């Protein structure tokens, strides 16, 4: 499995490397934009793979990349470099040549990526969680809405768990519409969470991004978004943005947040919320 720890697009083999050339070694020339010689190419059959080549002599090249919203995706000053744009969409590649005579910028090159990189998202968990570009909405499963598990569960197979049924344990959480959360891979790692207030029907919706670490089974919510939850457990947890994926299948999702202490002031545990895919008519 690939270790995916990113919040936005993965830029492979790009990072900004320190220049090895001293500016004083560059010829004192002033190029015109029309004299710049460089190439931006997409791999045949896999237009997510981008290759950049500088053919302008005696310059330090500087590349940077943006998505269609103007978000900065990465930088490089290598003569030849490559990266992956894993999401379908439109991108801009900027090239600047630095000489002792100054910097010369080329017109940005527009790159169109036709579809998400199938290999990059080949782990089946991605489709289970997000349904890809189309998206997937999850709601709290009131037949089994909340449970508790040890700190190391599920890594430690003998660690304790308690996932009570709601019918015999109505005290765990009020049976009501707590909201919904939707994940999709439409041009990015997108997430939207609608949360219903504890003591009213008032709803708030936050949108942002997420990262999913397939190997560590962890989801991080970014941009002020927190996972859908129910009941009055919010004060028991200080970190609602990094959550453990206890279970994930096509029809079941359990997310665990680490409780700082139990209500008797003793011990640690995970509060585990159980979700099911939203049915037709439940999605707002």
C-alpha positions as CSV (number, residue, x, y, z in Angstrom):
1,X,0.0,0.0,0.0
2,X,1.2,3.5,-0.7
3,X,1.8,5.8,2.2
4,X,-0.4,8.8,1.4
5,X,0.1,11.7,3.9
6,X,-0.8,14.7,1.8
7,X,-3.7,17.3,2.3
8,X,-3.6,18.5,-1.3
9,X,-2.1,17.2,-4.7
10,X,0.9,15.0,-4.5
11,X,3.9,16.5,-6.4
12,X,6.4,13.7,-6.9
13,X,10.1,14.3,-7.2
14,X,9.7,18.0,-7.3
15,X,10.7,19.6,-4.0
16,X,12.6,22.9,-4.1
17,X,16.3,22.1,-4.2
18,X,19.0,24.5,-3.2
19,X,20.8,26.1,-6.2
20,X,24.3,24.8,-6.7
21,X,25.2,27.6,-9.1
22,X,26.4,31.0,-7.7
23,X,24.6,33.9,-9.4
24,X,28.1,35.5,-9.9
25,X,29.0,32.6,-12.2
26,X,26.1,33.3,-14.6
27,X,26.7,35.4,-17.7
28,X,25.6,39.0,-17.4
29,X,23.0,38.8,-20.2
30,X,19.4,39.9,-20.5
31,X,17.2,37.4,-22.4
32,X,14.0,38.1,-24.1
33,X,11.0,35.9,-23.4
34,X,11.0,34.8,-27.0
35,X,14.5,33.4,-26.6
36,X,13.6,31.1,-23.8
37,X,13.8,27.4,-24.6
38,X,12.0,24.9,-22.4
39,X,9.5,22.1,-22.7
40,X,6.4,21.0,-20.7
41,X,5.3,17.5,-21.8
42,X,2.8,14.9,-20.6
43,X,3.5,11.2,-20.8
44,X,1.6,9.5,-23.7
45,X,-1.2,7.4,-22.3
46,X,-0.9,8.9,-18.8
47,X,-1.4,12.7,-18.9
48,X,-1.2,12.9,-15.1
49,X,2.6,12.5,-15.5
50,X,4.3,15.9,-16.4
51,X,7.9,16.3,-17.5
52,X,9.7,19.7,-17.5
53,X,12.9,20.4,-19.3
54,X,15.0,23.5,-19.4
55,X,17.0,24.0,-22.7
56,X,18.0,27.6,-22.2
57,X,21.7,27.8,-21.7
58,X,23.5,29.6,-18.8
59,X,20.4,30.2,-16.7
60,X,18.9,29.0,-13.4
61,X,15.4,27.7,-14.2
62,X,12.6,28.1,-11.8
63,X,9.3,26.3,-12.1
64,X,6.1,26.5,-10.2
65,X,2.7,25.0,-10.6
66,X,-0.8,26.1,-9.8
67,X,-4.3,24.5,-10.1
68,X,-7.3,26.1,-11.7
69,X,-8.1,27.9,-8.4
70,X,-4.6,29.5,-8.3
71,X,-3.4,27.2,-5.4
72,X,0.4,26.8,-5.3
73,X,1.2,23.1,-5.8
74,X,5.0,23.0,-5.9
75,X,8.3,24.4,-7.0
76,X,11.6,23.3,-8.6
77,X,14.8,24.8,-10.0
78,X,16.1,21.6,-11.7
79,X,16.8,21.6,-15.4
80,X,14.8,18.4,-15.8
81,X,12.1,17.3,-13.3
82,X,8.8,15.5,-13.3
83,X,5.7,15.3,-11.1
84,X,2.3,13.8,-10.9
85,X,-1.0,15.7,-11.0
86,X,-3.2,12.9,-9.6
87,X,-6.5,14.8,-10.2
88,X,-8.4,15.6,-13.4
89,X,-8.4,19.3,-14.1
90,X,-6.6,22.2,-15.5
91,X,-3.2,23.4,-14.3
92,X,-0.7,26.2,-15.1
93,X,3.1,25.6,-15.3
94,X,5.2,28.8,-14.9
95,X,8.8,29.0,-16.1
96,X,11.3,31.7,-15.1
97,X,14.9,31.9,-16.3
98,X,17.3,33.7,-13.9
99,X,20.5,35.4,-15.2
100,X,22.8,38.1,-13.7
101,X,20.9,40.4,-16.0
102,X,17.6,39.7,-14.3
103,X,14.7,37.3,-14.4
104,X,12.8,36.5,-17.6
105,X,9.3,35.0,-17.3
106,X,7.6,32.9,-20.0
107,X,3.9,32.8,-20.6
108,X,2.4,30.1,-18.4
109,X,1.8,26.7,-20.1
110,X,-1.7,25.3,-19.6
111,X,-1.9,21.6,-18.8
112,X,-5.2,19.7,-19.0
113,X,-5.4,16.3,-17.2
114,X,-8.3,14.2,-18.5
115,X,-9.0,11.9,-15.4
116,X,-7.8,10.9,-12.0
117,X,-4.7,8.8,-11.9
118,X,-6.1,5.2,-11.6
119,X,-2.8,3.8,-10.3
120,X,-2.4,6.5,-7.7
121,X,-5.9,5.8,-6.2
122,X,-5.7,2.0,-6.9
123,X,-6.2,1.1,-3.2
124,X,-9.9,0.0,-2.9
125,X,-10.2,2.0,0.4
126,X,-10.3,5.2,-1.7
127,X,-13.4,4.2,-3.6
128,X,-15.0,2.8,-0.4
129,X,-14.6,6.1,1.3
130,X,-15.2,8.6,-1.5
131,X,-16.7,6.9,-4.5
132,X,-14.1,8.8,-6.5
133,X,-15.1,11.9,-8.4
134,X,-18.8,11.2,-7.9
135,X,-18.5,11.5,-4.1
136,X,-20.0,9.5,-1.2
137,X,-22.1,10.8,1.7
138,X,-22.1,9.2,5.1
139,X,-24.6,9.6,8.0
140,X,-24.5,8.4,11.6
141,X,-26.0,4.9,11.9
142,X,-28.5,5.2,14.7
143,X,-28.8,1.4,14.9
144,X,-25.2,1.4,16.2
145,X,-24.2,5.0,16.5
146,X,-21.3,5.3,19.0
147,X,-19.0,2.9,20.8
148,X,-15.7,2.8,22.7
149,X,-12.4,1.2,22.0
150,X,-8.9,1.0,23.4
151,X,-6.2,3.5,22.4
152,X,-4.4,0.9,20.2
153,X,-7.4,-0.7,18.6
154,X,-7.5,-2.0,15.9
155,X,-3.7,-2.4,15.6
156,X,-3.7,-4.5,18.8
157,X,-6.0,-7.4,18.1
158,X,-6.7,-8.2,21.7
159,X,-7.5,-4.6,22.7
160,X,-10.9,-4.0,24.1
161,X,-14.0,-2.7,22.3
162,X,-17.6,-2.0,23.1
163,X,-20.0,-1.2,20.2
164,X,-23.5,-1.3,21.9
165,X,-26.7,-1.5,19.9
166,X,-28.8,1.6,20.2
167,X,-32.1,-0.2,21.1
168,X,-30.7,-1.5,24.4
169,X,-28.5,1.6,25.1
170,X,-30.6,4.6,24.1
171,X,-28.6,6.8,26.6
172,X,-25.5,6.9,24.3
173,X,-26.9,9.5,22.0
174,X,-30.2,11.2,21.0
175,X,-31.8,9.6,18.0
176,X,-32.0,12.4,15.5
177,X,-30.6,13.7,12.2
178,X,-27.1,14.7,13.2
179,X,-26.1,15.8,9.7
180,X,-23.9,14.3,7.0
181,X,-20.4,14.3,5.6
182,X,-19.4,13.9,2.0
183,X,-16.0,12.9,0.6
184,X,-15.0,13.2,-3.1
185,X,-11.9,13.3,-5.4
186,X,-13.3,15.8,-7.8
187,X,-10.2,17.8,-8.6
188,X,-8.9,17.4,-5.0
189,X,-9.3,15.8,-1.6
190,X,-12.7,17.4,-0.9
191,X,-14.8,17.0,2.2
192,X,-18.0,18.7,3.3
193,X,-19.5,18.2,6.8
194,X,-23.0,19.4,7.9
195,X,-23.4,19.2,11.7
196,X,-26.6,19.5,13.6
197,X,-26.4,21.3,17.0
198,X,-26.7,19.3,20.2
199,X,-29.9,20.9,21.6
200,X,-31.6,22.2,18.4
201,X,-32.1,21.5,14.7
202,X,-29.7,24.3,13.7
203,X,-27.2,23.1,11.1
204,X,-23.8,24.4,10.1
205,X,-21.8,23.3,7.0
206,X,-18.0,23.5,6.7
207,X,-16.0,22.5,3.6
208,X,-12.4,21.8,3.3
209,X,-9.9,19.1,2.4
210,X,-8.7,15.9,3.9
211,X,-5.8,13.5,3.7
212,X,-6.2,9.7,4.0
213,X,-3.2,7.6,5.2
214,X,-4.0,4.2,3.8
215,X,-1.2,2.4,5.7
216,X,-1.8,4.0,9.1
217,X,-5.6,4.1,8.7
218,X,-5.9,7.7,9.6
219,X,-7.9,10.7,8.2
220,X,-6.9,14.3,8.8
221,X,-9.5,17.0,8.2
222,X,-8.1,20.4,7.1
223,X,-9.5,23.9,6.7
224,X,-11.5,24.0,9.9
225,X,-13.6,20.9,9.1
226,X,-14.3,18.3,11.7
227,X,-15.9,14.9,11.3
228,X,-19.6,14.4,11.8
229,X,-20.4,13.4,15.4
230,X,-23.4,13.1,17.7
231,X,-24.2,13.4,21.4
232,X,-22.5,15.6,24.0
233,X,-19.0,14.0,23.6
234,X,-17.4,17.1,22.0
235,X,-15.8,18.3,25.2
236,X,-14.2,14.9,25.9
237,X,-11.8,15.2,23.0
238,X,-9.3,18.0,22.2
239,X,-8.3,16.9,18.7
240,X,-11.3,16.5,16.3
241,X,-9.2,16.8,13.1
242,X,-7.1,13.6,13.3
243,X,-9.2,10.5,13.5
244,X,-8.6,6.8,13.3
245,X,-10.3,4.6,10.7
246,X,-11.4,1.7,12.8
247,X,-13.4,0.0,10.0
248,X,-14.1,0.8,6.3
249,X,-16.1,-1.1,3.8
250,X,-18.7,-0.3,1.1
251,X,-21.5,-0.1,3.7
252,X,-19.8,0.7,7.0
253,X,-17.4,3.3,8.4
254,X,-16.2,3.6,12.0
255,X,-14.1,6.7,12.9
256,X,-12.4,6.9,16.3
257,X,-11.3,10.1,18.1
258,X,-9.0,9.9,21.1
259,X,-10.7,10.9,24.4
260,X,-8.4,12.9,26.7
261,X,-10.0,11.2,29.8
262,X,-13.1,9.4,30.7
263,X,-15.9,11.2,32.6
264,X,-14.6,9.8,35.9
265,X,-11.2,11.3,35.2
266,X,-9.6,7.9,34.5
267,X,-7.9,6.4,31.5
268,X,-7.9,7.0,27.8
269,X,-10.1,5.5,25.1
270,X,-11.4,6.1,21.6
271,X,-14.9,7.3,21.1
272,X,-16.0,5.5,17.9
273,X,-18.8,6.8,15.7
274,X,-20.4,4.4,13.2
275,X,-21.6,5.6,9.8
276,X,-23.5,4.2,6.9
277,X,-23.9,5.5,3.3
278,X,-26.7,8.0,3.0
279,X,-29.9,6.6,1.4
280,X,-31.8,8.3,-1.4
281,X,-33.6,11.3,0.0
282,X,-31.2,11.7,3.0
283,X,-28.6,13.8,1.0
284,X,-29.3,17.5,1.1
